[in-house]
Amino acid sequence: MSKHPSFYLAFLLGLFLQAGLPLSAAVNDIFPGDYFPQKPGKTTVALYAYDRNSGGPYADGHKLLDGAVDMSILALRVNRAFRVGDTIVTPVMVLPWTRIDVEPAPLA
């Protein structure tokens, strides 16, 4: 079955509009079950991991303090599709964990 010509036009328009935009979204921004339901009985598990170290603060390009922020984030995301009558329901559970260390303490 071939797609309607408007599908291809919308696809090309989307590519054109995104060409000039900076791409900063992570690959894991959209998971199965976010916009389209999965098959009933299917389970998806994803693990986010993020680590960042920053220094500062800065003002006008000059470092004001010898400060640092060390941040780690983990999140476990689980979803499972169920059939309820004629509808597919996909509940999502997210378990986050975060550790943030700020030095010196007055910056916190």
JOTA-V752019 format. One record per helix or strand of 2 or more residues. SS is the DSSP state (~ for helix, > for strand). FROM is the first residue (numbers start at 0). TO is the last residue. If there is no record, write none. Layout:
SS,FROM,TO ; SS,FROM,TO
This chain:
~,4,18 ; ~,26,28 ; >,42,58 ; >,61,83 ; >,86,102 ; ~,104,106
